[in-house]
């Protein structure tokens, strides 16, 4: 039996469903949700960190639309019973200056993805997440802390083909 790929969506991914200012990335994101996530091609996860981040959205209408995405596409939420472990690991990413302190949610997304051994962390955030340098540095901290699961931080574009 083939292993179904597990993906973790950070907050940037559902945000791009509504990104009228970036039509190409919006199109790719809609394609991912409609053709792959909706059809169960991937086991798709998010966390309460995503919800907490969305709840900081100033625009109430946009906040409501973003929260609806998780129901519409039946995205599963990872358990938070190991919150202390995730917070400690996120702190390590910030201590090593991989993620700036003011971007704590990015560190928490990585930690959640790592602790739960998800196959891919999916993000449109090139600066703090989806780039090879961040991936390499995260892997280094993980190995140092005995998290040996492979690290892959990718964009939605990389999930559009089977």
C-alpha positions, 0 to 999 in steps of 0.5 A: 500500500502506498504511503499517502503524503502528509502536508502541513499548511502554514497560514500563508497558504490559505491566505493566498486563496484570496490574494488578488494582488498575486494572481499567479500564486492565487491560481496555484493555491486554488488549484492545490485546494480544489484538485488535491486537498478537496479530493484527498490526494494528500492528508492535509493538516494545520494547527491551532497556531494557524488559527491563532495567527488568522484570528489576528487578521484585522479585517473581520470579513477576511478573517471569517473567510480564512477560518471557513477554508478549514471547514470547506476543505476538511483540513485536520488539526494536529493535536496540541498535547505536546505544546511544551515540546513544540514551544521549546523547539520553536525557541531553539529556532529563534535562539539560533536566529533561523527565525526572528523572534517577531515571527514566532508563529513561523517557528511554531509552524516548523516545530509543530510540523517536525514534532508530528513528523509530517512529510512536508511543511507547505508555505508561500513564505520564502523569506522565513520558511520556504527556502533551502537555507532555512531548511538546512538550518532547521535540519541542523537544529533538529539533528542537534536536538535528536529530531531525525525526521527529514525536513522539507519546506516547500511551496504549493507549486511543488504539490500540483503534480502526481 
